[in-house]
Amino acid sequence: MDLSLSTRTVGDRTVVEVGGEIDVYTAPKLREQLVELVNDGSYHLVVDMERVDFLDSTGLGVLVGGLKRVRAHEGSLRLVCNQERILKIFRITGLTKVFPIHTTVEEAVSATD
Amino acid sequence: MATVELRFSAQPEHVRTARLVAAAVARRAGVEEALLDEVRLAVGEACSRAVGLHRGNAVTAPVRVVLTDEEKVFSIEVGDEAPGGPAGPAGTGPAGDSDAAEDDMGLAVISGLVDDYEVTSGEAGGVIRMSWPVAGAPGLP
């Protein structure tokens, strides 16, 4: 399965819905999308990962890169994820301390802390 | 002892194929269903790393994956032919700092996922060897 990406705006947040597999082959596509959003002035991103089937360290690297970019503009990057097998990768790498991870998109778009 | 060997040219698009093959062979070998996600992720990390090393060092040889169904364990070896190999100094090649960081994260994921793994290297390349218990193997609960 390839990677699917779609974006929508909710208030001042941009929700990026990701589906499929994020790996060494598809991660550059996600990187491009995040770079493009930041270049276009979207600094508050919510990455919805509920439809992601696979995530590896290359994908984590892209998300960390995205976080660095939005932070340079005092923005935010929040994740939405309930899947244990995906959350496990964030825990192993200690990235649960780096990313705010929410259970619903609604919660993520209204979060301010 | 049954072995499946896979060789693929160092292209990112083939890493998914390696993951699928590894998971299928692991399932057939009797690795617990709950561990298959780990097998998939770990082999993907090892292969991504090997692909990066080959591309960064302009190695044209294929990446080698050996899946072995032994009696009590299922083991996977991912071999590269990059000089210095997996344990080589990170960030010294043409790959640069950001790739080196991703590289370290790949090994971090493997070390967090797999209890039994080993990274070796030499001038001719390196090998990441990982193994998982086989369900229902004699002597195991």
gemmi code that builds the backbone of each chain (N, CA, C; Angstrom):
import gemmi

chains = {
    "A": [
        ("MET", (0.842, -1.196, 0.000), (0.000, 0.000, 0.000), (0.881, 1.251, 0.000)),
        ("ASP", (0.484, 2.217, -0.753), (1.240, 3.466, -0.832), (0.747, 4.421, 0.261)),
        ("LEU", (1.290, 5.607, 0.220), (0.930, 6.612, 1.218), (-0.175, 7.501, 0.651)),
        ("SER", (-1.182, 7.797, 1.471), (-2.186, 8.765, 1.027), (-2.154, 9.974, 1.954)),
        ("LEU", (-2.325, 11.149, 1.353), (-2.257, 12.391, 2.109), (-3.409, 13.298, 1.721)),
        ("SER", (-4.077, 13.874, 2.708), (-5.043, 14.925, 2.385), (-5.009, 15.957, 3.495)),
        ("THR", (-5.280, 17.201, 3.130), (-5.238, 18.256, 4.144), (-6.550, 19.022, 4.172)),
        ("ARG", (-6.890, 19.507, 5.349), (-8.062, 20.380, 5.488), (-7.784, 21.373, 6.620)),
        ("THR", (-8.497, 22.485, 6.585), (-8.279, 23.513, 7.591), (-9.411, 23.504, 8.606)),
        ("VAL", (-9.061, 23.514, 9.873), (-10.062, 23.618, 10.946), (-9.632, 24.789, 11.817)),
        ("GLY", (-10.326, 25.922, 11.699), (-9.921, 27.127, 12.435), (-8.529, 27.541, 12.000)),
        ("ASP", (-7.625, 27.699, 12.988), (-6.249, 28.105, 12.636), (-5.338, 26.887, 12.477)),
        ("ARG", (-5.922, 25.680, 12.508), (-5.107, 24.465, 12.403), (-5.247, 23.843, 11.014)),
        ("THR", (-4.190, 23.198, 10.590), (-4.258, 22.431, 9.346), (-4.131, 20.955, 9.701)),
        ("VAL", (-5.144, 20.195, 9.327), (-5.142, 18.767, 9.626), (-4.611, 18.006, 8.414)),
        ("VAL", (-3.561, 17.230, 8.629), (-3.005, 16.395, 7.565), (-3.406, 14.955, 7.876)),
        ("GLU", (-4.276, 14.401, 7.015), (-4.700, 13.023, 7.244), (-3.783, 12.099, 6.444)),
        ("VAL", (-3.118, 11.200, 7.159), (-2.158, 10.303, 6.516), (-2.709, 8.883, 6.552)),
        ("GLY", (-2.587, 8.187, 5.435), (-3.023, 6.794, 5.395), (-1.982, 5.924, 4.709)),
        ("GLY", (-1.984, 4.645, 5.042), (-1.066, 3.711, 4.382), (0.229, 3.523, 5.152)),
        ("GLU", (1.317, 3.365, 4.419), (2.590, 3.026, 5.048), (3.600, 4.173, 4.923)),
        ("ILE", (4.163, 4.568, 6.059), (5.213, 5.599, 6.040), (6.539, 4.879, 6.258)),
        ("ASP", (7.316, 4.757, 5.223), (8.614, 4.099, 5.350), (9.660, 4.843, 4.523)),
        ("VAL", (10.810, 4.198, 4.329), (11.936, 4.846, 3.659), (11.572, 5.279, 2.223)),
        ("TYR", (10.590, 4.589, 1.631), (10.185, 4.924, 0.260), (9.162, 6.059, 0.216)),
        ("THR", (8.185, 6.012, 1.132), (7.087, 6.987, 1.063), (7.316, 8.233, 1.922)),
        ("ALA", (8.231, 8.144, 2.908), (8.426, 9.275, 3.823), (8.764, 10.599, 3.115)),
        ("PRO", (9.551, 10.567, 2.015), (9.840, 11.843, 1.342), (8.583, 12.597, 0.898)),
        ("LYS", (7.517, 11.841, 0.560), (6.252, 12.451, 0.142), (5.625, 13.220, 1.309)),
        ("LEU", (5.674, 12.609, 2.491), (5.148, 13.283, 3.685), (6.002, 14.503, 4.023)),
        ("ARG", (7.328, 14.353, 3.878), (8.233, 15.475, 4.153), (7.886, 16.659, 3.246)),
        ("GLU", (7.717, 16.370, 1.954), (7.366, 17.437, 0.999), (6.081, 18.144, 1.400)),
        ("GLN", (5.086, 17.348, 1.809), (3.797, 17.921, 2.194), (3.947, 18.858, 3.385)),
        ("LEU", (4.705, 18.424, 4.391), (4.884, 19.247, 5.592), (5.676, 20.515, 5.273)),
        ("VAL", (6.710, 20.367, 4.456), (7.525, 21.530, 4.068), (6.675, 22.544, 3.313)),
        ("GLU", (5.849, 22.026, 2.402), (4.982, 22.896, 1.591), (3.999, 23.654, 2.484)),
        ("LEU", (3.401, 22.962, 3.443), (2.442, 23.622, 4.344), (3.120, 24.744, 5.128)),
        ("VAL", (4.302, 24.461, 5.653), (5.007, 25.481, 6.441), (5.415, 26.650, 5.542)),
        ("ASN", (5.890, 26.336, 4.338), (6.258, 27.398, 3.395), (5.059, 28.269, 3.023)),
        ("ASP", (3.861, 27.656, 3.035), (2.645, 28.407, 2.717), (2.059, 29.122, 3.933)),
        ("GLY", (2.750, 29.012, 5.067), (2.310, 29.757, 6.247), (1.426, 28.994, 7.213)),
        ("SER", (1.292, 27.667, 7.041), (0.535, 26.875, 8.026), (1.503, 26.395, 9.094)),
        ("TYR", (1.391, 27.019, 10.282), (2.355, 26.707, 11.338), (1.759, 25.877, 12.476)),
        ("HIS", (0.458, 25.637, 12.413), (-0.162, 24.802, 13.454), (-0.753, 23.562, 12.785)),
        ("LEU", (0.006, 22.480, 12.879), (-0.368, 21.269, 12.151), (-0.868, 20.178, 13.095)),
        ("VAL", (-1.851, 19.431, 12.595), (-2.326, 18.236, 13.294), (-2.171, 17.078, 12.303)),
        ("VAL", (-1.336, 16.131, 12.636), (-1.133, 14.988, 11.745), (-1.977, 13.818, 12.266)),
        ("ASP", (-3.016, 13.496, 11.508), (-3.940, 12.426, 11.897), (-3.416, 11.096, 11.359)),
        ("MET", (-2.993, 10.229, 12.276), (-2.345, 8.978, 11.868), (-3.241, 7.759, 12.057)),
        ("GLU", (-4.533, 8.000, 12.213), (-5.433, 6.879, 12.481), (-5.492, 5.855, 11.345)),
        ("ARG", (-5.173, 6.279, 10.138), (-5.256, 5.339, 9.020), (-3.867, 4.885, 8.543)),
        ("VAL", (-2.871, 5.114, 9.407), (-1.514, 4.664, 9.068), (-1.363, 3.191, 9.464)),
        ("ASP", (-0.911, 2.373, 8.515), (-0.754, 0.940, 8.781), (0.653, 0.599, 9.243)),
        ("PHE", (1.602, 1.434, 8.873), (2.999, 1.127, 9.190), (3.783, 2.419, 9.297)),
        ("LEU", (4.647, 2.467, 10.315), (5.496, 3.649, 10.503), (6.870, 3.173, 10.930)),
        ("ASP", (7.918, 3.666, 10.315), (9.262, 3.297, 10.750), (10.060, 4.541, 11.147)),
        ("SER", (11.346, 4.366, 11.404), (12.142, 5.482, 11.912), (12.306, 6.598, 10.880)),
        ("THR", (12.214, 6.246, 9.597), (12.289, 7.296, 8.576), (11.099, 8.238, 8.721)),
        ("GLY", (9.926, 7.644, 8.983), (8.714, 8.445, 9.199), (8.838, 9.297, 10.451)),
        ("LEU", (9.401, 8.710, 11.498), (9.615, 9.477, 12.730), (10.514, 10.673, 12.454)),
        ("GLY", (11.572, 10.430, 11.657), (12.502, 11.502, 11.298), (11.801, 12.652, 10.590)),
        ("VAL", (10.856, 12.305, 9.711), (10.115, 13.334, 8.976), (9.223, 14.136, 9.926)),
        ("LEU", (8.589, 13.448, 10.870), (7.724, 14.149, 11.832), (8.552, 15.077, 12.732)),
        ("VAL", (9.729, 14.609, 13.148), (10.607, 15.456, 13.954), (11.052, 16.670, 13.132)),
        ("GLY", (11.355, 16.443, 11.864), (11.720, 17.540, 10.959), (10.592, 18.558, 10.834)),
        ("GLY", (9.369, 18.053, 10.742), (8.192, 18.926, 10.650), (8.035, 19.754, 11.918)),
        ("LEU", (8.251, 19.104, 13.058), (8.144, 19.794, 14.349), (9.161, 20.933, 14.435)),
        ("LYS", (10.398, 20.656, 13.994), (11.437, 21.687, 14.004), (11.013, 22.877, 13.157)),
        ("ARG", (10.449, 22.591, 11.979), (10.038, 23.660, 11.058), (8.950, 24.547, 11.657)),
        ("VAL", (7.896, 23.908, 12.215), (6.810, 24.738, 12.756), (7.273, 25.502, 14.000)),
        ("ARG", (8.159, 24.886, 14.763), (8.645, 25.572, 15.976), (9.459, 26.809, 15.632)),
        ("ALA", (10.114, 26.770, 14.479), (10.875, 27.937, 14.033), (9.938, 29.132, 13.801)),
        ("HIS", (8.638, 28.831, 13.645), (7.636, 29.896, 13.440), (6.694, 29.974, 14.640)),
        ("GLU", (7.163, 29.464, 15.779), (6.350, 29.399, 16.995), (5.036, 28.670, 16.762)),
        ("GLY", (5.089, 27.653, 15.938), (3.897, 26.855, 15.641), (3.860, 25.586, 16.466)),
        ("SER", (2.991, 24.668, 16.040), (2.857, 23.410, 16.780), (2.611, 22.251, 15.816)),
        ("LEU", (2.986, 21.069, 16.252), (2.671, 19.869, 15.471), (2.146, 18.824, 16.447)),
        ("ARG", (0.873, 18.515, 16.300), (0.229, 17.540, 17.177), (-0.116, 16.293, 16.400)),
        ("LEU", (-0.101, 15.169, 17.085), (-0.418, 13.908, 16.421), (-1.736, 13.366, 16.952)),
        ("VAL", (-2.456, 12.666, 16.085), (-3.648, 11.941, 16.521), (-3.377, 10.471, 16.247)),
        ("CYS", (-3.387, 9.663, 17.303), (-3.106, 8.244, 17.124), (-3.639, 7.428, 18.297)),
        ("ASN", (-4.365, 6.373, 17.969), (-4.862, 5.453, 19.003), (-4.332, 4.038, 18.812)),
        ("GLN", (-3.554, 3.843, 17.760), (-3.121, 2.482, 17.458), (-1.907, 2.097, 18.295)),
        ("GLU", (-2.059, 1.046, 19.049), (-1.007, 0.608, 19.960), (0.312, 0.332, 19.224)),
        ("ARG", (0.231, -0.305, 18.063), (1.480, -0.681, 17.389), (2.247, 0.535, 16.866)),
        ("ILE", (1.518, 1.625, 16.590), (2.188, 2.855, 16.155), (2.709, 3.605, 17.385)),
        ("LEU", (1.872, 3.669, 18.435), (2.271, 4.361, 19.666), (3.529, 3.742, 20.270)),
        ("LYS", (3.645, 2.432, 20.123), (4.795, 1.711, 20.672), (6.119, 2.259, 20.105)),
        ("ILE", (6.112, 2.606, 18.826), (7.335, 3.110, 18.185), (7.713, 4.482, 18.767)),
        ("PHE", (6.693, 5.281, 19.069), (6.972, 6.587, 19.690), (7.525, 6.390, 21.101)),
        ("ARG", (7.004, 5.382, 21.808), (7.482, 5.114, 23.168), (8.918, 4.613, 23.166)),
        ("ILE", (9.210, 3.650, 22.281), (10.563, 3.062, 22.206), (11.613, 4.144, 21.988)),
        ("THR", (11.277, 5.105, 21.149), (12.255, 6.124, 20.772), (12.191, 7.360, 21.688)),
        ("GLY", (11.296, 7.316, 22.670), (11.199, 8.442, 23.605), (10.475, 9.648, 23.029)),
        ("LEU", (9.854, 9.494, 21.849), (9.239, 10.646, 21.187), (7.859, 10.999, 21.751)),
        ("THR", (7.338, 10.164, 22.664), (6.072, 10.539, 23.311), (6.283, 11.801, 24.152)),
        ("LYS", (7.546, 12.055, 24.504), (7.837, 13.265, 25.294), (8.002, 14.491, 24.401)),
        ("VAL", (8.147, 14.244, 23.120), (8.416, 15.332, 22.181), (7.126, 15.808, 21.501)),
        ("PHE", (6.263, 14.842, 21.164), (5.023, 15.179, 20.455), (3.809, 15.109, 21.388)),
        ("PRO", (2.938, 16.118, 21.323), (1.644, 15.945, 21.974), (0.833, 14.939, 21.136)),
        ("ILE", (0.378, 13.854, 21.781), (-0.374, 12.834, 21.050), (-1.803, 12.799, 21.583)),
        ("HIS", (-2.757, 12.993, 20.671), (-4.168, 13.069, 21.061), (-4.940, 11.859, 20.539)),
        ("THR", (-6.107, 11.649, 21.176), (-6.902, 10.488, 20.759), (-7.904, 10.828, 19.656)),
        ("THR", (-8.268, 12.108, 19.535), (-9.180, 12.497, 18.455), (-8.690, 13.785, 17.783)),
        ("VAL", (-9.119, 13.973, 16.542), (-8.769, 15.196, 15.814), (-9.389, 16.405, 16.524)),
        ("GLU", (-10.613, 16.224, 17.026), (-11.318, 17.320, 17.707), (-10.492, 17.821, 18.901)),
        ("GLU", (-9.984, 16.861, 19.663), (-9.171, 17.204, 20.827), (-7.896, 17.935, 20.391)),
        ("ALA", (-7.282, 17.453, 19.314), (-6.013, 18.035, 18.851), (-6.206, 19.457, 18.323)),
        ("VAL", (-7.298, 19.693, 17.594), (-7.483, 21.036, 17.018), (-7.892, 22.064, 18.073)),
        ("SER", (-8.438, 21.581, 19.211), (-8.833, 22.546, 20.234), (-7.779, 22.688, 21.337)),
        ("ALA", (-6.735, 21.835, 21.281), (-5.706, 21.886, 22.323), (-4.873, 23.152, 22.192)),
        ("THR", (-4.519, 23.707, 23.338), (-3.734, 24.950, 23.296), (-2.461, 24.885, 24.136)),
        ("ASP", (-2.362, 23.875, 25.031), (-1.196, 23.844, 25.927), (0.068, 23.464, 25.183)),
    ],
    "B": [
        ("MET", (16.389, -27.402, 8.950), (16.571, -25.961, 8.899), (16.215, -25.451, 7.505)),
        ("ALA", (15.236, -24.580, 7.459), (14.809, -24.050, 6.161), (15.244, -22.603, 6.030)),
        ("THR", (15.698, -22.258, 4.864), (16.186, -20.894, 4.668), (15.559, -20.258, 3.436)),
        ("VAL", (15.188, -19.002, 3.588), (14.767, -18.210, 2.431), (15.753, -17.060, 2.319)),
        ("GLU", (16.295, -16.858, 1.146), (17.243, -15.768, 0.959), (16.704, -14.788, -0.077)),
        ("LEU", (16.890, -13.531, 0.220), (16.368, -12.486, -0.649), (17.495, -11.497, -0.925)),
        ("ARG", (17.649, -11.119, -2.183), (18.617, -10.083, -2.516), (17.894, -9.019, -3.305)),
        ("PHE", (18.110, -7.777, -2.939), (17.447, -6.715, -3.703), (18.391, -5.541, -3.898)),
        ("SER", (18.252, -4.883, -5.044), (19.103, -3.729, -5.286), (18.706, -2.629, -4.293)),
        ("ALA", (19.680, -1.821, -3.917), (19.488, -0.871, -2.814), (18.568, 0.285, -3.210)),
        ("GLN", (17.279, -0.041, -3.373), (16.262, 0.965, -3.705), (15.226, 0.972, -2.586)),
        ("PRO", (14.842, 2.173, -2.119), (13.880, 2.244, -1.011), (12.580, 1.478, -1.280)),
        ("GLU", (12.139, 1.434, -2.546), (10.850, 0.783, -2.827), (10.872, -0.712, -2.578)),
        ("HIS", (12.067, -1.314, -2.512), (12.134, -2.761, -2.283), (12.085, -3.143, -0.806)),
        ("VAL", (12.226, -2.143, 0.067), (12.239, -2.449, 1.500), (10.890, -3.032, 1.934)),
        ("ARG", (9.819, -2.505, 1.341), (8.491, -3.019, 1.676), (8.373, -4.495, 1.298)),
        ("THR", (8.915, -4.837, 0.137), (8.899, -6.240, -0.302), (9.619, -7.120, 0.723)),
        ("ALA", (10.769, -6.646, 1.187), (11.528, -7.418, 2.183), (10.708, -7.602, 3.461)),
        ("ARG", (9.978, -6.546, 3.865), (9.137, -6.656, 5.072), (8.057, -7.715, 4.895)),
        ("LEU", (7.417, -7.674, 3.737), (6.324, -8.614, 3.477), (6.830, -10.052, 3.456)),
        ("VAL", (7.961, -10.262, 2.782), (8.537, -11.610, 2.696), (8.926, -12.093, 4.095)),
        ("ALA", (9.586, -11.229, 4.859), (10.036, -11.618, 6.197), (8.851, -12.000, 7.080)),
        ("ALA", (7.784, -11.195, 7.030), (6.616, -11.485, 7.869), (5.961, -12.796, 7.439)),
        ("ALA", (5.896, -13.026, 6.130), (5.270, -14.257, 5.633), (6.073, -15.484, 6.061)),
        ("VAL", (7.389, -15.406, 5.937), (8.238, -16.553, 6.300), (8.216, -16.761, 7.820)),
        ("ALA", (8.204, -15.642, 8.580), (8.151, -15.749, 10.046), (6.852, -16.416, 10.488)),
        ("ARG", (5.754, -16.036, 9.869), (4.453, -16.616, 10.210), (4.484, -18.119, 9.951)),
        ("ARG", (5.027, -18.468, 8.811), (5.107, -19.876, 8.427), (6.019, -20.670, 9.370)),
        ("ALA", (7.057, -19.988, 9.884), (7.993, -20.660, 10.789), (7.379, -20.884, 12.170)),
        ("GLY", (6.268, -20.188, 12.441), (5.607, -20.381, 13.727), (5.841, -19.258, 14.722)),
        ("VAL", (6.359, -18.125, 14.250), (6.507, -16.967, 15.137), (5.100, -16.476, 15.496)),
        ("GLU", (4.902, -16.196, 16.782), (3.589, -15.758, 17.250), (3.060, -14.568, 16.465)),
        ("GLU", (1.762, -14.588, 16.262), (1.101, -13.517, 15.514), (1.408, -12.140, 16.121)),
        ("ALA", (1.442, -12.083, 17.447), (1.676, -10.812, 18.144), (3.077, -10.252, 17.885)),
        ("LEU", (3.992, -11.122, 17.492), (5.373, -10.670, 17.254), (5.631, -10.281, 15.799)),
        ("LEU", (4.671, -10.603, 14.930), (4.922, -10.368, 13.497), (5.104, -8.893, 13.152)),
        ("ASP", (4.380, -8.026, 13.887), (4.557, -6.584, 13.666), (5.989, -6.164, 13.977)),
        ("GLU", (6.531, -6.771, 15.045), (7.913, -6.458, 15.422), (8.896, -6.941, 14.364)),
        ("VAL", (8.637, -8.134, 13.854), (9.505, -8.692, 12.812), (9.492, -7.765, 11.597)),
        ("ARG", (8.301, -7.363, 11.212), (8.144, -6.476, 10.048), (8.906, -5.171, 10.236)),
        ("LEU", (8.703, -4.568, 11.412), (9.330, -3.280, 11.673), (10.856, -3.421, 11.754)),
        ("ALA", (11.310, -4.445, 12.484), (12.754, -4.609, 12.673), (13.460, -4.891, 11.347)),
        ("VAL", (12.886, -5.754, 10.532), (13.535, -6.069, 9.258), (13.493, -4.851, 8.328)),
        ("GLY", (12.416, -4.075, 8.438), (12.322, -2.850, 7.650), (13.392, -1.851, 8.041)),
        ("GLU", (13.616, -1.718, 9.350), (14.649, -0.803, 9.837), (16.033, -1.250, 9.359)),
        ("ALA", (16.293, -2.560, 9.497), (17.613, -3.073, 9.101), (17.832, -2.888, 7.594)),
        ("CYS", (16.791, -3.141, 6.811), (16.919, -2.996, 5.350), (17.045, -1.525, 4.940)),
        ("SER", (16.273, -0.648, 5.587), (16.361, 0.785, 5.262), (17.775, 1.278, 5.508)),
        ("ARG", (18.343, 0.787, 6.614), (19.696, 1.167, 6.988), (20.709, 0.671, 5.958)),
        ("ALA", (20.544, -0.581, 5.548), (21.450, -1.148, 4.550), (21.337, -0.395, 3.216)),
        ("VAL", (20.097, -0.064, 2.839), (19.882, 0.691, 1.593), (20.590, 2.048, 1.686)),
        ("GLY", (20.441, 2.699, 2.828), (21.096, 3.998, 3.033), (22.607, 3.886, 2.966)),
        ("LEU", (23.154, 2.833, 3.569), (24.613, 2.634, 3.556), (25.111, 2.363, 2.133)),
        ("HIS", (24.380, 1.536, 1.397), (24.798, 1.247, 0.021), (24.745, 2.495, -0.845)),
        ("ARG", (23.657, 3.241, -0.715), (23.509, 4.440, -1.544), (24.518, 5.518, -1.145)),
        ("GLY", (24.721, 5.655, 0.167), (25.660, 6.664, 0.664), (27.103, 6.373, 0.277)),
        ("ASN", (27.409, 5.077, 0.109), (28.775, 4.685, -0.224), (28.918, 4.248, -1.680)),
        ("ALA", (27.880, 4.503, -2.468), (27.876, 4.135, -3.896), (28.213, 2.652, -4.116)),
        ("VAL", (27.637, 1.813, -3.267), (27.810, 0.366, -3.424), (26.713, -0.145, -4.358)),
        ("THR", (27.098, -0.826, -5.419), (26.088, -1.276, -6.389), (25.572, -2.682, -6.081)),
        ("ALA", (26.236, -3.373, -5.185), (25.818, -4.744, -4.842), (24.443, -4.717, -4.179)),
        ("PRO", (23.712, -5.829, -4.264), (22.399, -5.861, -3.607), (22.497, -6.029, -2.094)),
        ("VAL", (21.415, -5.663, -1.413), (21.284, -5.913, 0.022), (20.825, -7.365, 0.173)),
        ("ARG", (21.349, -8.043, 1.190), (21.054, -9.467, 1.347), (20.248, -9.710, 2.631)),
        ("VAL", (19.170, -10.449, 2.502), (18.346, -10.805, 3.665), (18.244, -12.324, 3.731)),
        ("VAL", (18.632, -12.903, 4.853), (18.552, -14.357, 5.014), (17.613, -14.672, 6.164)),
        ("LEU", (16.567, -15.418, 5.859), (15.553, -15.775, 6.850), (15.717, -17.252, 7.154)),
        ("THR", (15.997, -17.563, 8.410), (16.278, -18.954, 8.748), (15.339, -19.462, 9.833)),
        ("ASP", (14.681, -20.566, 9.515), (13.788, -21.220, 10.459), (14.558, -22.344, 11.133)),
        ("GLU", (15.072, -22.025, 12.336), (15.772, -23.080, 13.070), (14.754, -23.747, 13.975)),
        ("GLU", (15.194, -24.666, 14.813), (14.211, -25.418, 15.594), (13.442, -24.568, 16.591)),
        ("LYS", (14.175, -23.777, 17.332), (13.506, -23.019, 18.392), (13.423, -21.534, 18.108)),
        ("VAL", (14.174, -21.094, 17.138), (14.165, -19.665, 16.837), (14.038, -19.419, 15.335)),
        ("PHE", (13.523, -18.242, 15.054), (13.473, -17.772, 13.682), (14.458, -16.615, 13.617)),
        ("SER", (15.429, -16.705, 12.717), (16.414, -15.633, 12.694), (16.468, -14.923, 11.343)),
        ("ILE", (16.824, -13.678, 11.401), (16.929, -12.849, 10.198), (18.301, -12.181, 10.201)),
        ("GLU", (18.977, -12.275, 9.074), (20.240, -11.561, 8.912), (20.088, -10.589, 7.757)),
        ("VAL", (20.411, -9.349, 8.011), (20.402, -8.360, 6.936), (21.847, -7.921, 6.727)),
        ("GLY", (22.377, -8.199, 5.547), (23.779, -7.910, 5.290), (23.961, -6.794, 4.274)),
        ("ASP", (24.911, -5.928, 4.560), (25.254, -4.886, 3.589), (26.713, -5.059, 3.192)),
        ("GLU", (27.079, -4.401, 2.129), (28.470, -4.485, 1.669), (29.160, -3.131, 1.718)),
        ("ALA", (28.643, -2.278, 2.605), (29.257, -0.951, 2.752), (30.468, -1.056, 3.672)),
        ("PRO", (31.588, -0.475, 3.303), (32.774, -0.541, 4.151), (32.496, 0.079, 5.513)),
        ("GLY", (32.942, -0.608, 6.558), (32.675, -0.090, 7.901), (31.436, -0.721, 8.488)),
        ("GLY", (30.416, -0.943, 7.632), (29.222, -1.675, 8.034), (28.408, -1.008, 9.112)),
        ("PRO", (27.461, -1.766, 9.692), (26.505, -1.202, 10.651), (27.162, -0.519, 11.843)),
        ("ALA", (28.303, -1.059, 12.338), (28.879, -0.469, 13.544), (29.868, 0.648, 13.217)),
        ("GLY", (29.973, 0.981, 11.955), (30.908, 2.014, 11.531), (30.543, 3.378, 12.085)),
        ("PRO", (31.486, 4.300, 12.039), (31.210, 5.621, 12.591), (30.090, 6.317, 11.811)),
        ("ALA", (29.105, 6.823, 12.536), (27.966, 7.467, 11.882), (28.329, 8.892, 11.479)),
        ("GLY", (27.792, 9.317, 10.374), (27.922, 10.710, 9.979), (29.247, 11.069, 9.320)),
        ("THR", (30.072, 10.062, 9.057), (31.344, 10.379, 8.426), (31.288, 10.217, 6.909)),
        ("GLY", (30.270, 9.523, 6.445), (30.123, 9.294, 5.007), (29.458, 10.474, 4.333)),
        ("PRO", (29.211, 10.339, 3.029), (28.582, 11.427, 2.301), (27.106, 11.628, 2.679)),
        ("ALA", (26.580, 10.721, 3.510), (25.163, 10.806, 3.853), (24.845, 12.074, 4.649)),
        ("GLY", (25.777, 12.538, 5.467), (25.563, 13.796, 6.182), (24.828, 13.604, 7.494)),
        ("ASP", (24.691, 14.699, 8.237), (24.186, 14.630, 9.592), (22.749, 14.151, 9.725)),
        ("SER", (21.849, 14.629, 8.860), (20.447, 14.308, 9.067), (20.201, 12.824, 8.816)),
        ("ASP", (20.874, 12.260, 7.830), (20.726, 10.831, 7.575), (21.324, 10.035, 8.715)),
        ("ALA", (22.422, 10.532, 9.274), (23.055, 9.833, 10.381), (22.098, 9.768, 11.563)),
        ("ALA", (21.334, 10.845, 11.778), (20.380, 10.868, 12.877), (19.283, 9.824, 12.653)),
        ("GLU", (18.788, 9.730, 11.413), (17.754, 8.750, 11.106), (18.301, 7.343, 11.270)),
        ("ASP", (19.557, 7.187, 10.886), (20.251, 5.927, 10.988), (20.288, 5.451, 12.428)),
        ("ASP", (20.651, 6.368, 13.338), (20.707, 6.047, 14.758), (19.328, 5.681, 15.275)),
        ("MET", (18.304, 6.375, 14.770), (16.950, 6.104, 15.221), (16.533, 4.694, 14.783)),
        ("GLY", (16.991, 4.279, 13.598), (16.699, 2.922, 13.123), (17.262, 1.880, 14.061)),
        ("LEU", (18.498, 2.071, 14.469), (19.113, 1.123, 15.408), (18.442, 1.196, 16.781)),
        ("ALA", (18.021, 2.409, 17.160), (17.317, 2.562, 18.437), (16.015, 1.763, 18.422)),
        ("VAL", (15.307, 1.808, 17.295), (14.059, 1.052, 17.179), (14.343, -0.447, 17.276)),
        ("ILE", (15.372, -0.908, 16.575), (15.719, -2.335, 16.618), (16.075, -2.756, 18.051)),
        ("SER", (16.898, -1.943, 18.727), (17.312, -2.336, 20.078), (16.134, -2.312, 21.047)),
        ("GLY", (15.158, -1.424, 20.788), (13.979, -1.383, 21.653), (12.999, -2.508, 21.378)),
        ("LEU", (13.019, -3.004, 20.151), (12.042, -4.019, 19.737), (12.520, -5.433, 19.977)),
        ("VAL", (13.779, -5.688, 19.627), (14.267, -7.051, 19.554), (15.175, -7.351, 20.739)),
        ("ASP", (14.830, -8.385, 21.493), (15.657, -8.748, 22.654), (16.976, -9.355, 22.206)),
        ("ASP", (16.911, -10.154, 21.149), (18.084, -10.895, 20.716), (18.556, -10.354, 19.364)),
        ("TYR", (19.514, -9.451, 19.414), (20.037, -8.925, 18.161), (21.526, -8.635, 18.302)),
        ("GLU", (22.187, -8.564, 17.152), (23.642, -8.406, 17.155), (24.023, -7.614, 15.902)),
        ("VAL", (24.898, -6.672, 16.084), (25.365, -5.877, 14.945), (26.861, -6.105, 14.784)),
        ("THR", (27.269, -6.576, 13.631), (28.702, -6.777, 13.403), (29.101, -6.074, 12.116)),
        ("SER", (30.391, -5.777, 11.996), (30.828, -5.140, 10.753), (32.280, -5.458, 10.470)),
        ("GLY", (32.606, -5.300, 9.209), (33.984, -5.493, 8.789), (34.235, -4.659, 7.551)),
        ("GLU", (35.406, -4.808, 6.993), (35.727, -4.010, 5.809), (34.851, -4.347, 4.617)),
        ("ALA", (34.394, -5.605, 4.573), (33.587, -6.035, 3.428), (32.104, -5.751, 3.626)),
        ("GLY", (31.733, -5.221, 4.793), (30.330, -4.918, 5.031), (29.914, -5.328, 6.421)),
        ("GLY", (28.620, -5.191, 6.704), (28.137, -5.495, 8.042), (26.898, -6.367, 8.010)),
        ("VAL", (26.557, -6.898, 9.171), (25.376, -7.750, 9.288), (24.617, -7.367, 10.564)),
        ("ILE", (23.299, -7.256, 10.432), (22.444, -7.144, 11.609), (21.715, -8.484, 11.723)),
        ("ARG", (21.904, -9.150, 12.853), (21.285, -10.443, 13.050), (20.275, -10.335, 14.187)),
        ("MET", (19.060, -10.820, 13.926), (17.999, -10.715, 14.929), (17.291, -12.046, 14.999)),
        ("SER", (16.797, -12.410, 16.181), (16.028, -13.655, 16.220), (14.857, -13.562, 17.189)),
        ("TRP", (13.867, -14.386, 16.903), (12.639, -14.435, 17.696), (12.318, -15.886, 18.036)),
        ("PRO", (11.694, -16.106, 19.181), (11.311, -17.481, 19.524), (10.194, -17.976, 18.602)),
        ("VAL", (10.197, -19.278, 18.392), (9.143, -19.888, 17.581), (8.122, -20.490, 18.540)),
        ("ALA", (6.852, -20.142, 18.355), (5.794, -20.634, 19.238), (5.710, -22.151, 19.160)),
        ("GLY", (5.484, -22.767, 20.323), (5.308, -24.214, 20.352), (6.604, -24.973, 20.201)),
        ("ALA", (7.731, -24.264, 20.233), (9.014, -24.954, 20.112), (9.252, -25.775, 21.372)),
        ("PRO", (9.875, -26.929, 21.235), (10.104, -27.766, 22.400), (10.926, -27.012, 23.443)),
        ("GLY", (10.507, -27.121, 24.695), (11.268, -26.478, 25.764), (10.808, -25.055, 26.050)),
        ("LEU", (9.933, -24.531, 25.204), (9.423, -23.184, 25.454), (7.990, -23.281, 25.966)),
        ("PRO", (7.590, -22.364, 26.835), (6.223, -22.418, 27.377), (5.159, -22.194, 26.305)),
    ],
}
model = gemmi.Model(1)
for chain_id, residues in chains.items():
    chain = gemmi.Chain(chain_id)
    for i, (resn, *xyz) in enumerate(residues, 1):
        res = gemmi.Residue()
        res.name, res.seqid = resn, gemmi.SeqId(i, " ")
        for name, pos in zip(("N", "CA", "C"), xyz):
            atom = gemmi.Atom()
            atom.name, atom.element = name, gemmi.Element(name[0])
            atom.pos, atom.b_iso = gemmi.Position(*pos), 0.0
            res.add_atom(atom)
        chain.add_residue(res)
    model.add_chain(chain)
structure = gemmi.Structure()
structure.add_model(model)
structure.setup_entities()
